[in-house]
Amino acid sequence: MKKILIILTLFLFSASCATPKVVNVIGPNDNEFSCKKLSSEIAKANQYADEAQAAKKMNNSHNIGAMLFFLPGMGITMKNVEEAAQAAKARALHLNKLKEKKNC
């Protein structure tokens, strides 16, 4: 029982180390956005994608610390980076399609 608790704690700790934010591809109010708001949301999605790519770089202090002290956390962070980048790109694509539908 004690081993299971330790493993669960380590897993939760490593999952919490994942840095980039994964955005939802489709928001509940996306269809109600104006053209200006859609452009703003696309810029945010692109910013999240850029932040995810920046988190991938090995000269990042968070990645160096993970590599030195907690290698499994580094692996989870890299997996989260890919997930965050793909979600941000998919969100930007979704919002661009909405802009085309509204003839913005």
MOPAC internal coordinates of N, CA, C and O (Angstrom, degrees):
PM7 1SCF
backbone

  N    0.0000 0     0.00 0     0.00 0    0    0    0
  C    1.4486 1     0.00 0     0.00 0    1    0    0
  C    1.5283 1   110.77 1     0.00 0    2    1    0
  O    1.2310 1   121.43 1   141.03 1    3    2    1
  N    1.3277 1   114.87 1   -38.97 1    3    2    1
  C    1.4564 1   119.30 1  -178.54 1    5    3    2
  C    1.5329 1   110.68 1   -66.13 1    6    5    3
  O    1.2310 1   120.37 1   141.67 1    7    6    5
  N    1.3407 1   116.90 1   -38.33 1    7    6    5
  C    1.4636 1   120.58 1   178.80 1    9    7    6
  C    1.5244 1   111.07 1   -64.90 1   10    9    7
  O    1.2310 1   120.71 1   140.01 1   11   10    9
  N    1.3248 1   116.25 1   -39.99 1   11   10    9
  C    1.4666 1   119.63 1   179.55 1   13   11   10
  C    1.5213 1   110.55 1   -64.61 1   14   13   11
  O    1.2310 1   120.22 1   140.24 1   15   14   13
  N    1.3103 1   117.19 1   -39.76 1   15   14   13
  C    1.4565 1   121.61 1   178.25 1   17   15   14
  C    1.5301 1   110.99 1   -64.92 1   18   17   15
  O    1.2310 1   120.44 1   138.95 1   19   18   17
  N    1.3083 1   116.77 1   -41.05 1   19   18   17
  C    1.4713 1   120.69 1   178.18 1   21   19   18
  C    1.5180 1   110.53 1   -65.14 1   22   21   19
  O    1.2310 1   120.06 1   135.24 1   23   22   21
  N    1.3199 1   117.49 1   -44.76 1   23   22   21
  C    1.4637 1   121.06 1   179.53 1   25   23   22
  C    1.5265 1   110.47 1   -63.45 1   26   25   23
  O    1.2310 1   120.03 1   136.70 1   27   26   25
  N    1.3092 1   117.55 1   -43.30 1   27   26   25
  C    1.4609 1   121.06 1   178.58 1   29   27   26
  C    1.5273 1   111.24 1   -62.44 1   30   29   27
  O    1.2310 1   120.49 1   138.08 1   31   30   29
  N    1.3099 1   116.67 1   -41.92 1   31   30   29
  C    1.4668 1   121.06 1   178.07 1   33   31   30
  C    1.5217 1   110.92 1   -63.21 1   34   33   31
  O    1.2310 1   120.06 1   136.19 1   35   34   33
  N    1.3169 1   117.48 1   -43.81 1   35   34   33
  C    1.4702 1   121.17 1   178.40 1   37   35   34
  C    1.5257 1   111.10 1   -63.75 1   38   37   35
  O    1.2310 1   120.50 1   139.62 1   39   38   37
  N    1.3240 1   116.64 1   -40.38 1   39   38   37
  C    1.4581 1   119.47 1   178.58 1   41   39   38
  C    1.5283 1   110.94 1   -63.67 1   42   41   39
  O    1.2310 1   120.24 1   133.69 1   43   42   41
  N    1.3082 1   117.15 1   -46.31 1   43   42   41
  C    1.4659 1   120.31 1   178.73 1   45   43   42
  C    1.5242 1   111.53 1   -63.00 1   46   45   43
  O    1.2310 1   120.64 1   141.26 1   47   46   45
  N    1.3236 1   116.38 1   -38.74 1   47   46   45
  C    1.4571 1   120.41 1   177.91 1   49   47   46
  C    1.5185 1   110.77 1   -64.16 1   50   49   47
  O    1.2310 1   120.66 1   135.20 1   51   50   49
  N    1.3262 1   116.33 1   -44.80 1   51   50   49
  C    1.4578 1   119.52 1  -178.67 1   53   51   50
  C    1.5245 1   111.37 1   -68.95 1   54   53   51
  O    1.2310 1   119.85 1   143.84 1   55   54   53
  N    1.3187 1   117.90 1   -36.16 1   55   54   53
  C    1.4615 1   120.25 1   178.26 1   57   55   54
  C    1.5248 1   111.19 1   -67.85 1   58   57   55
  O    1.2310 1   120.01 1   149.25 1   59   58   57
  N    1.3125 1   117.60 1   -30.75 1   59   58   57
  C    1.4629 1   120.39 1   179.83 1   61   59   58
  C    1.5227 1   111.92 1   -76.47 1   62   61   59
  O    1.2310 1   120.17 1   166.21 1   63   62   61
  N    1.3152 1   117.29 1   -13.79 1   63   62   61
  C    1.4640 1   121.03 1   179.38 1   65   63   62
  C    1.5190 1   112.55 1   -80.33 1   66   65   63
  O    1.2310 1   119.50 1   166.55 1   67   66   65
  N    1.3036 1   118.55 1   -13.45 1   67   66   65
  C    1.4527 1   121.53 1  -178.22 1   69   67   66
  C    1.5241 1   108.70 1   -65.31 1   70   69   67
  O    1.2310 1   120.54 1   -56.71 1   71   70   69
  N    1.3352 1   116.57 1   123.29 1   71   70   69
  C    1.4493 1   120.28 1  -168.75 1   73   71   70
  C    1.5174 1   117.22 1   -88.73 1   74   73   71
  O    1.2310 1   117.34 1   129.26 1   75   74   73
  N    1.3205 1   122.67 1   -50.74 1   75   74   73
  C    1.4596 1   118.26 1  -171.75 1   77   75   74
  C    1.5248 1   112.33 1   -69.90 1   78   77   75
  O    1.2310 1   121.46 1   -31.50 1   79   78   77
  N    1.3115 1   114.81 1   148.50 1   79   78   77
  C    1.4649 1   121.01 1  -179.48 1   81   79   78
  C    1.5242 1   109.00 1   -82.94 1   82   81   79
  O    1.2310 1   120.40 1   -48.75 1   83   82   81
  N    1.3186 1   116.84 1   131.25 1   83   82   81
  C    1.4620 1   122.47 1   175.81 1   85   83   82
  C    1.5192 1   107.30 1   -94.92 1   86   85   83
  O    1.2310 1   120.78 1   -61.71 1   87   86   85
  N    1.3271 1   116.11 1   118.29 1   87   86   85
  C    1.4611 1   120.90 1  -177.39 1   89   87   86
  C    1.5263 1   110.42 1   -90.28 1   90   89   87
  O    1.2310 1   120.98 1   -23.33 1   91   90   89
  N    1.3108 1   115.74 1   156.67 1   91   90   89
  C    1.4628 1   120.78 1   172.69 1   93   91   90
  C    1.5125 1   108.55 1   -75.29 1   94   93   91
  O    1.2310 1   120.46 1   -44.13 1   95   94   93
  N    1.3236 1   116.72 1   135.87 1   95   94   93
  C    1.4641 1   120.51 1  -178.20 1   97   95   94
  C    1.5219 1   110.47 1   -68.98 1   98   97   95
  O    1.2310 1   120.29 1   135.94 1   99   98   97
  N    1.3078 1   117.04 1   -44.06 1   99   98   97
  C    1.4611 1   121.39 1  -178.24 1  101   99   98
  C    1.5227 1   108.80 1  -117.26 1  102  101   99
  O    1.2310 1   120.89 1   -59.62 1  103  102  101
  N    1.3199 1   115.91 1   120.38 1  103  102  101
  C    1.4617 1   121.23 1   178.59 1  105  103  102
  C    1.5206 1   110.68 1   -90.17 1  106  105  103
  O    1.2310 1   120.18 1   -21.83 1  107  106  105
  N    1.3282 1   117.27 1   158.17 1  107  106  105
  C    1.4644 1   120.18 1  -176.99 1  109  107  106
  C    1.5283 1   113.71 1   -67.94 1  110  109  107
  O    1.2310 1   119.61 1   154.75 1  111  110  109
  N    1.3137 1   118.34 1   -25.25 1  111  110  109
  C    1.4642 1   121.40 1  -176.48 1  113  111  110
  C    1.5240 1   113.05 1  -112.64 1  114  113  111
  O    1.2310 1   119.68 1  -162.92 1  115  114  113
  N    1.3001 1   118.22 1    17.08 1  115  114  113
  C    1.4633 1   120.89 1  -175.61 1  117  115  114
  C    1.5259 1   112.47 1   -59.18 1  118  117  115
  O    1.2310 1   119.88 1   140.85 1  119  118  117
  N    1.3175 1   117.83 1   -39.15 1  119  118  117
  C    1.4668 1   120.88 1  -177.85 1  121  119  118
  C    1.5172 1   113.05 1   -68.18 1  122  121  119
  O    1.2310 1   120.19 1   160.48 1  123  122  121
  N    1.3211 1   117.24 1   -19.52 1  123  122  121
  C    1.4651 1   121.46 1  -177.58 1  125  123  122
  C    1.5271 1   113.02 1   -91.24 1  126  125  123
  O    1.2310 1   119.91 1   173.16 1  127  126  125
  N    1.3352 1   117.77 1    -6.84 1  127  126  125
  C    1.4649 1   121.21 1  -176.87 1  129  127  126
  C    1.5233 1   111.22 1   -69.44 1  130  129  127
  O    1.2310 1   121.60 1   -34.70 1  131  130  129
  N    1.3282 1   114.53 1   145.30 1  131  130  129
  C    1.4637 1   120.38 1   173.44 1  133  131  130
  C    1.5272 1   108.21 1   -79.14 1  134  133  131
  O    1.2310 1   121.17 1    -7.82 1  135  134  133
  N    1.3170 1   115.37 1   172.18 1  135  134  133
  C    1.4694 1   119.54 1  -179.87 1  137  135  134
  C    1.5279 1   111.02 1   -61.25 1  138  137  135
  O    1.2310 1   120.78 1   140.11 1  139  138  137
  N    1.3165 1   116.10 1   -39.89 1  139  138  137
  C    1.4678 1   120.38 1  -179.86 1  141  139  138
  C    1.5284 1   110.57 1   -65.66 1  142  141  139
  O    1.2310 1   120.44 1   137.52 1  143  142  141
  N    1.3270 1   116.76 1   -42.48 1  143  142  141
  C    1.4609 1   121.08 1   179.91 1  145  143  142
  C    1.5360 1   110.42 1   -67.42 1  146  145  143
  O    1.2310 1   120.08 1   143.04 1  147  146  145
  N    1.3357 1   117.44 1   -36.96 1  147  146  145
  C    1.4640 1   120.73 1   176.91 1  149  147  146
  C    1.5274 1   110.71 1   -62.11 1  150  149  147
  O    1.2310 1   120.83 1   137.70 1  151  150  149
  N    1.3308 1   116.01 1   -42.30 1  151  150  149
  C    1.4629 1   119.65 1   177.99 1  153  151  150
  C    1.5242 1   111.23 1   -62.88 1  154  153  151
  O    1.2310 1   121.07 1   140.21 1  155  154  153
  N    1.3243 1   115.56 1   -39.79 1  155  154  153
  C    1.4591 1   120.60 1   178.36 1  157  155  154
  C    1.5299 1   110.94 1   -64.31 1  158  157  155
  O    1.2310 1   120.55 1   137.69 1  159  158  157
  N    1.3263 1   116.55 1   -42.31 1  159  158  157
  C    1.4666 1   120.72 1   179.82 1  161  159  158
  C    1.5290 1   111.32 1   -67.85 1  162  161  159
  O    1.2310 1   119.95 1   145.18 1  163  162  161
  N    1.3215 1   117.71 1   -34.82 1  163  162  161
  C    1.4682 1   121.02 1   176.28 1  165  163  162
  C    1.5190 1   109.72 1   -64.72 1  166  165  163
  O    1.2310 1   120.58 1   138.37 1  167  166  165
  N    1.3257 1   116.50 1   -41.63 1  167  166  165
  C    1.4659 1   120.15 1   177.78 1  169  167  166
  C    1.5278 1   110.89 1   -62.15 1  170  169  167
  O    1.2310 1   120.34 1   139.71 1  171  170  169
  N    1.3355 1   116.95 1   -40.29 1  171  170  169
  C    1.4674 1   120.49 1   177.47 1  173  171  170
  C    1.5272 1   111.14 1   -63.46 1  174  173  171
  O    1.2310 1   120.84 1   136.59 1  175  174  173
  N    1.3367 1   116.00 1   -43.41 1  175  174  173
  C    1.4669 1   119.96 1   179.89 1  177  175  174
  C    1.5219 1   110.58 1   -62.31 1  178  177  175
  O    1.2310 1   120.56 1   138.61 1  179  178  177
  N    1.3282 1   116.54 1   -41.39 1  179  178  177
  C    1.4653 1   119.96 1   177.69 1  181  179  178
  C    1.5240 1   111.24 1   -65.54 1  182  181  179
  O    1.2310 1   120.50 1   144.54 1  183  182  181
  N    1.3226 1   116.65 1   -35.46 1  183  182  181
  C    1.4657 1   120.81 1   177.46 1  185  183  182
  C    1.5312 1   110.28 1   -65.57 1  186  185  183
  O    1.2310 1   120.20 1   138.47 1  187  186  185
  N    1.3261 1   117.22 1   -41.53 1  187  186  185
  C    1.4666 1   120.47 1   177.35 1  189  187  186
  C    1.5274 1   110.85 1   -63.03 1  190  189  187
  O    1.2310 1   120.29 1   141.53 1  191  190  189
  N    1.3311 1   117.05 1   -38.47 1  191  190  189
  C    1.4686 1   120.48 1   178.04 1  193  191  190
  C    1.5268 1   110.44 1   -65.12 1  194  193  191
  O    1.2310 1   120.54 1   138.57 1  195  194  193
  N    1.3317 1   116.57 1   -41.43 1  195  194  193
  C    1.4646 1   120.54 1   178.17 1  197  195  194
  C    1.5259 1   111.35 1   -64.48 1  198  197  195
  O    1.2310 1   120.43 1   139.03 1  199  198  197
  N    1.3413 1   116.79 1   -40.97 1  199  198  197
  C    1.4667 1   120.51 1   178.35 1  201  199  198
  C    1.5251 1   110.99 1   -64.21 1  202  201  199
  O    1.2310 1   120.71 1   142.67 1  203  202  201
  N    1.3238 1   116.24 1   -37.33 1  203  202  201
  C    1.4654 1   119.75 1   178.83 1  205  203  202
  C    1.5274 1   110.41 1   -65.57 1  206  205  203
  O    1.2310 1   120.54 1   137.96 1  207  206  205
  N    1.3142 1   116.57 1   -42.04 1  207  206  205
  C    1.4680 1   119.54 1   178.89 1  209  207  206
  C    1.5292 1   111.19 1   -67.60 1  210  209  207
  O    1.2310 1   120.65 1   145.80 1  211  210  209
  N    1.3242 1   116.36 1   -34.20 1  211  210  209
  C    1.4649 1   119.45 1   178.09 1  213  211  210
  C    1.5300 1   110.76 1   -68.89 1  214  213  211
  O    1.2310 1   120.22 1   147.35 1  215  214  213
  N    1.3286 1   117.18 1   -32.65 1  215  214  213
  C    1.4710 1   120.70 1   179.10 1  217  215  214
  C    1.5172 1   111.65 1   -70.00 1  218  217  215
  O    1.2310 1   120.37 1   162.35 1  219  218  217
  N    1.3236 1   116.90 1   -17.65 1  219  218  217
  C    1.4630 1   121.83 1  -178.84 1  221  219  218
  C    1.5302 1   111.81 1   -76.03 1  222  221  219
  O    1.2310 1   120.01 1   156.25 1  223  222  221
  N    1.3176 1   117.58 1   -23.75 1  223  222  221
  C    1.4654 1   121.38 1  -175.29 1  225  223  222
  C    1.5266 1   110.92 1   -66.08 1  226  225  223
  O    1.2310 1   120.88 1   -40.97 1  227  226  225
  N    1.3002 1   115.92 1   139.03 1  227  226  225
  C    1.4648 1   121.42 1  -175.38 1  229  227  226
  C    1.5283 1   112.85 1   -77.06 1  230  229  227
  O    1.2310 1   119.07 1   165.54 1  231  230  229
  N    1.3254 1   119.38 1   -14.46 1  231  230  229
  C    1.4635 1   120.05 1   178.75 1  233  231  230
  C    1.5225 1   111.98 1   -83.15 1  234  233  231
  O    1.2310 1   120.19 1  -178.81 1  235  234  233
  N    1.3092 1   117.24 1     1.19 1  235  234  233
  C    1.4576 1   123.42 1   176.59 1  237  235  234
  C    1.5338 1   108.55 1   -69.33 1  238  237  235
  O    1.2310 1   119.93 1   -46.85 1  239  238  237
  N    1.3164 1   117.75 1   133.15 1  239  238  237
  C    1.4689 1   121.05 1  -176.56 1  241  239  238
  C    1.5275 1   112.12 1   -61.42 1  242  241  239
  O    1.2310 1   120.43 1   145.43 1  243  242  241
  N    1.3146 1   116.78 1   -34.57 1  243  242  241
  C    1.4624 1   120.31 1   178.44 1  245  243  242
  C    1.5289 1   110.49 1   -63.07 1  246  245  243
  O    1.2310 1   120.22 1   137.69 1  247  246  245
  N    1.3367 1   117.18 1   -42.31 1  247  246  245
  C    1.4613 1   120.77 1  -179.60 1  249  247  246
  C    1.5214 1   111.68 1   -70.26 1  250  249  247
  O    1.2310 1   120.04 1   143.68 1  251  250  249
  N    1.3113 1   117.52 1   -36.32 1  251  250  249
  C    1.4628 1   120.17 1   177.90 1  253  251  250
  C    1.5232 1   109.99 1   -64.95 1  254  253  251
  O    1.2310 1   120.41 1   135.87 1  255  254  253
  N    1.3169 1   116.82 1   -44.13 1  255  254  253
  C    1.4614 1   120.62 1   178.15 1  257  255  254
  C    1.5174 1   111.85 1   -62.98 1  258  257  255
  O    1.2310 1   120.68 1   139.38 1  259  258  257
  N    1.3311 1   116.31 1   -40.62 1  259  258  257
  C    1.4667 1   119.66 1   178.98 1  261  259  258
  C    1.5190 1   110.69 1   -66.01 1  262  261  259
  O    1.2310 1   120.43 1   141.47 1  263  262  261
  N    1.3182 1   116.78 1   -38.53 1  263  262  261
  C    1.4580 1   120.27 1  -179.33 1  265  263  262
  C    1.5352 1   110.81 1   -67.78 1  266  265  263
  O    1.2310 1   120.41 1   141.78 1  267  266  265
  N    1.3122 1   116.81 1   -38.22 1  267  266  265
  C    1.4602 1   120.35 1  -178.16 1  269  267  266
  C    1.5215 1   113.31 1   -77.10 1  270  269  267
  O    1.2310 1   120.22 1   141.24 1  271  270  269
  N    1.3303 1   117.19 1   -38.76 1  271  270  269
  C    1.4576 1   120.11 1  -170.29 1  273  271  270
  C    1.5215 1   115.15 1  -110.40 1  274  273  271
  O    1.2310 1   120.06 1   151.58 1  275  274  273
  N    1.3296 1   117.50 1   -28.42 1  275  274  273
  C    1.4610 1   118.55 1  -174.94 1  277  275  274
  C    1.5238 1   109.44 1  -150.47 1  278  277  275
  O    1.2310 1   120.84 1   -97.04 1  279  278  277
  N    1.3192 1   116.00 1    82.96 1  279  278  277
  C    1.4588 1   122.63 1  -175.08 1  281  279  278
  C    1.5384 1   113.49 1   -59.68 1  282  281  279
  O    1.2310 1   118.19 1   140.01 1  283  282  281
  N    1.3352 1   121.05 1   -39.99 1  283  282  281
  C    1.4755 1   118.64 1   177.54 1  285  283  282
  C    1.5342 1   112.86 1   -60.46 1  286  285  283
  O    1.2310 1   120.24 1   147.26 1  287  286  285
  N    1.3139 1   117.15 1   -32.74 1  287  286  285
  C    1.4610 1   120.41 1   176.61 1  289  287  286
  C    1.5158 1   111.65 1   -63.34 1  290  289  287
  O    1.2310 1   120.63 1   146.11 1  291  290  289
  N    1.3091 1   116.40 1   -33.89 1  291  290  289
  C    1.4618 1   121.20 1   178.09 1  293  291  290
  C    1.5309 1   109.92 1   -65.19 1  294  293  291
  O    1.2310 1   120.76 1   137.36 1  295  294  293
  N    1.3230 1   116.15 1   -42.64 1  295  294  293
  C    1.4669 1   119.98 1   178.98 1  297  295  294
  C    1.5127 1   111.74 1   -63.31 1  298  297  295
  O    1.2310 1   120.44 1   138.41 1  299  298  297
  N    1.3071 1   116.77 1   -41.59 1  299  298  297
  C    1.4673 1   120.38 1   179.64 1  301  299  298
  C    1.5268 1   110.27 1   -67.81 1  302  301  299
  O    1.2310 1   120.30 1   142.66 1  303  302  301
  N    1.3244 1   117.03 1   -37.34 1  303  302  301
  C    1.4607 1   120.20 1   177.40 1  305  303  302
  C    1.5200 1   110.82 1   -62.99 1  306  305  303
  O    1.2310 1   120.01 1   136.63 1  307  306  305
  N    1.3234 1   117.58 1   -43.37 1  307  306  305
  C    1.4685 1   120.76 1  -179.87 1  309  307  306
  C    1.5352 1   111.03 1   -64.67 1  310  309  307
  O    1.2310 1   120.43 1   142.25 1  311  310  309
  N    1.3270 1   116.79 1   -37.75 1  311  310  309
  C    1.4705 1   120.41 1   176.49 1  313  311  310
  C    1.5240 1   109.69 1   -65.34 1  314  313  311
  O    1.2310 1   120.39 1   139.24 1  315  314  313
  N    1.3275 1   116.87 1   -40.76 1  315  314  313
  C    1.4576 1   121.23 1   179.68 1  317  315  314
  C    1.5278 1   111.10 1   -67.38 1  318  317  315
  O    1.2310 1   120.29 1   145.37 1  319  318  317
  N    1.3219 1   117.04 1   -34.63 1  319  318  317
  C    1.4656 1   121.11 1   178.32 1  321  319  318
  C    1.5248 1   110.02 1   -60.58 1  322  321  319
  O    1.2310 1   120.52 1   133.36 1  323  322  321
  N    1.3306 1   116.61 1   -46.64 1  323  322  321
  C    1.4619 1   120.05 1   179.77 1  325  323  322
  C    1.5296 1   111.08 1   -63.84 1  326  325  323
  O    1.2310 1   120.50 1   137.46 1  327  326  325
  N    1.3179 1   116.65 1   -42.54 1  327  326  325
  C    1.4600 1   121.25 1   179.59 1  329  327  326
  C    1.5309 1   110.66 1   -63.41 1  330  329  327
  O    1.2310 1   120.41 1   137.87 1  331  330  329
  N    1.3236 1   116.82 1   -42.13 1  331  330  329
  C    1.4693 1   120.78 1  -179.07 1  333  331  330
  C    1.5243 1   111.15 1   -67.48 1  334  333  331
  O    1.2310 1   120.40 1   139.03 1  335  334  333
  N    1.3242 1   116.85 1   -40.97 1  335  334  333
  C    1.4638 1   120.34 1   179.98 1  337  335  334
  C    1.5247 1   110.89 1   -65.47 1  338  337  335
  O    1.2310 1   120.09 1   137.03 1  339  338  337
  N    1.3236 1   117.44 1   -42.97 1  339  338  337
  C    1.4645 1   120.79 1   179.34 1  341  339  338
  C    1.5277 1   111.04 1   -65.73 1  342  341  339
  O    1.2310 1   120.05 1   138.96 1  343  342  341
  N    1.3230 1   117.51 1   -41.04 1  343  342  341
  C    1.4640 1   120.77 1  -179.90 1  345  343  342
  C    1.5249 1   110.71 1   -65.83 1  346  345  343
  O    1.2310 1   119.94 1   139.02 1  347  346  345
  N    1.3202 1   117.71 1   -40.98 1  347  346  345
  C    1.4653 1   120.80 1   179.93 1  349  347  346
  C    1.5312 1   110.93 1   -65.82 1  350  349  347
  O    1.2310 1   120.56 1   139.27 1  351  350  349
  N    1.3226 1   116.53 1   -40.73 1  351  350  349
  C    1.4766 1   119.62 1   178.14 1  353  351  350
  C    1.5244 1   110.72 1   -66.22 1  354  353  351
  O    1.2310 1   120.38 1   139.31 1  355  354  353
  N    1.3219 1   116.87 1   -40.69 1  355  354  353
  C    1.4642 1   120.43 1   178.88 1  357  355  354
  C    1.5219 1   110.86 1   -65.61 1  358  357  355
  O    1.2310 1   120.22 1   143.23 1  359  358  357
  N    1.3307 1   117.18 1   -36.77 1  359  358  357
  C    1.4715 1   120.39 1   177.71 1  361  359  358
  C    1.5253 1   110.58 1   -65.30 1  362  361  359
  O    1.2310 1   120.41 1   135.23 1  363  362  361
  N    1.3134 1   116.83 1   -44.77 1  363  362  361
  C    1.4692 1   120.19 1   178.78 1  365  363  362
  C    1.5262 1   110.42 1   -61.07 1  366  365  363
  O    1.2310 1   120.08 1   139.41 1  367  366  365
  N    1.3218 1   117.46 1   -40.59 1  367  366  365
  C    1.4593 1   121.37 1   178.57 1  369  367  366
  C    1.5297 1   110.88 1   -64.56 1  370  369  367
  O    1.2310 1   120.47 1   136.38 1  371  370  369
  N    1.3242 1   116.70 1   -43.62 1  371  370  369
  C    1.4683 1   121.69 1   177.83 1  373  371  370
  C    1.5285 1   110.95 1   -60.09 1  374  373  371
  O    1.2310 1   120.71 1   135.27 1  375  374  373
  N    1.3193 1   116.24 1   -44.73 1  375  374  373
  C    1.4716 1   120.00 1  -179.02 1  377  375  374
  C    1.5246 1   111.39 1   -68.55 1  378  377  375
  O    1.2310 1   119.89 1   145.30 1  379  378  377
  N    1.3259 1   117.82 1   -34.70 1  379  378  377
  C    1.4663 1   120.62 1   176.15 1  381  379  378
  C    1.5247 1   111.02 1   -64.88 1  382  381  379
  O    1.2310 1   120.46 1   142.63 1  383  382  381
  N    1.3287 1   116.73 1   -37.37 1  383  382  381
  C    1.4656 1   119.69 1   177.02 1  385  383  382
  C    1.5274 1   110.56 1   -65.13 1  386  385  383
  O    1.2310 1   120.44 1   141.74 1  387  386  385
  N    1.3293 1   116.77 1   -38.26 1  387  386  385
  C    1.4712 1   119.82 1   177.05 1  389  387  386
  C    1.5329 1   110.70 1   -65.23 1  390  389  387
  O    1.2310 1   120.45 1   142.31 1  391  390  389
  N    1.3255 1   116.75 1   -37.69 1  391  390  389
  C    1.4703 1   119.89 1   178.11 1  393  391  390
  C    1.5285 1   110.13 1   -63.69 1  394  393  391
  O    1.2310 1   120.39 1   139.76 1  395  394  393
  N    1.3226 1   116.87 1   -40.24 1  395  394  393
  C    1.4668 1   119.77 1   178.79 1  397  395  394
  C    1.5180 1   111.15 1   -65.05 1  398  397  395
  O    1.2310 1   119.92 1   140.41 1  399  398  397
  N    1.3336 1   117.75 1   -39.59 1  399  398  397
  C    1.4610 1   121.14 1   178.33 1  401  399  398
  C    1.5202 1   111.30 1   -62.70 1  402  401  399
  O    1.2310 1   120.47 1   145.01 1  403  402  401
  N    1.3394 1   116.71 1   -34.99 1  403  402  401
  C    1.4734 1   120.64 1  -178.72 1  405  403  402
  C    1.5195 1   112.00 1   -88.23 1  406  405  403
  O    1.2310 1   120.14 1  -178.72 1  407  406  405
  N    1.3306 1   117.33 1     1.28 1  407  406  405
  C    1.4720 1   123.11 1  -179.19 1  409  407  406
  C    1.5236 1   111.86 1    57.10 1  410  409  407
  O    1.2310 1   120.79 1  -133.57 1  411  410  409
  N    1.2950 1   116.09 1    46.43 1  411  410  409
  C    1.4791 1   121.06 1   179.04 1  413  411  410
  C    1.5208 1   110.28 1   -79.91 1  414  413  411
  O    1.2310 1   120.10 1   180.00 1  415  414  413

